[in-house]
Amino acid sequence: MWTHHESIEIAAEPERIWALFSDVASWPRWNSGIERIELHGPFVTGTTFSMTVPGADTFTSRLLNVHENASFVDETILDGTRVAVLHNIAPLSSGKSRVTYSTEITGPNEDEFGPMVTGDFGDVLKALKSLAESS
């Protein structure tokens, strides 16, 4: 299993961050690794979405364990390799929130997919922070 964890503190309440997470159509505003994305239903457990990343084919992912204002997992299975990313929002006593992306990748391509999937997480989290704090 290939794992990776990355966090950032954001001066925003969980509800503000959740609003950005649950507005899937706006993800390209703060995630430059998304060329196109479409949610196929409400932002709840079991809903799928199609995503195209620059220079790659479109793939389908599924939302798992969606807990409003707290966390969700997106799961993608490609070529027998499962990529699961937990997006967690933890309120802090300071009024800020800690957002953590925890990734688990299992399967024949885990070592190849790991760096590709998580390589831009630092930039994505910084862009999310900037957008969440600007409103």
N, C-alpha and C positions, 0 to 999 in steps of 0.2 A: 504494500500500500504506500502511495505517495501522498504526503500531507504538507500543508502550508497554512500558516495563520498570519494575518496582518490586521492591525487595528489603527484607529485614529480617534482622537477626541474632537467632538464637534460642539460648538456653542449653540446648540438647538435642542429642543425637547424631542423625545421619541416620535411624537405625532407629526412633527414637521419632517423628520427624516422618513417616516413611514409614507407620508404623502408623496415623496419623491420615489420611493421604492415601488409603491403600488401604481404609479402612473408610468406603466411600462413604455408607452409610446414616447415618453420624454427621456428614456435612458440614454439615447445618443447625445443628449445635451451635456451629460457629465461622464459618459463613457465613450471615448473616441474609438474603442475597439469594437463598436457596434455600427455597422453600416445601415442595417435595416432590422426592425423588430415588429412583430405583430402578436398580440395576446389574443387567444382564442376563447374568450369568456371572461368571467370575473376573476379578480386576483384572490383566488382561494385554492386550497389544497385540491390537486387533481387537474387543474387547468393547464393546458399546454400553451407554448408560444413558439413561434418560428423566428429564428435569428440568423442574420447574415453578418459575418465578420469580414473585414477587408481581405480580399484575395482568397476567399474560401467559399465553399458551397453553403447553402442554407441548411440548417439543421433544426430539429425540434427538441425542445426541453419541456420538462414537466415541473410544476410547482408542488412541493411537498411540505408538510408540516407548517402551514401558514398560520401565524399567530399575530393578529393585528397589533401594530405598534411595538412589536417585540422581535420577531424573527420569521424567516422563511428559508427554505432550501430550494435551490433549483438543481434538477438532475438531468444530465444529458448522457446518452449512451451512444458511443460512436465506435464502430468496428470492434465491438465486444469489450470496450473499455468504458467504465462508469465514472463520470465526473459529477461530484456533488459539492455544491458550494452553499454553506450556511452563512446567511447574512443576519447578524445579530445586533440588536440595538439595546444597550444597557444604560439606563439612566444613572447619572452620577449625582452625588450629594451637592456638587457645585452648580447644578442646573444644566450642566453639559450632558452629553451622551457619548458613550464609547461605541463605535461601530466596528465590528470585527467580521472579517471574511475568513472562514475556516473551510479549507478545501481538502477533500479526500478523493483520491483517484485510485481505482483498482482495475486491473485487467492487463492485457498484453502490451498496451501502449502507454502505461502509466508514467514511465520515466520520460517518454517523449512529450506526452501531453502536459505534464506538470508545469514545466517552465513556460510553455506556450499559453496555458490558461491563466497562470498567476503572474506572469511577467509584468503586466501593467497595473496590478492591483494598487500599488502605491499611488500612481497617478490618478487612477479612478477614485480612490478614497479622497485624495486631495481636491479633486474637482467636485465630488459630492459635498465635501465640507464647505467649499467656497459657495456653492449654490445654496446649501441649507442655511448658511450664515448670512447670505445676502438679502434674504426676504424677511 
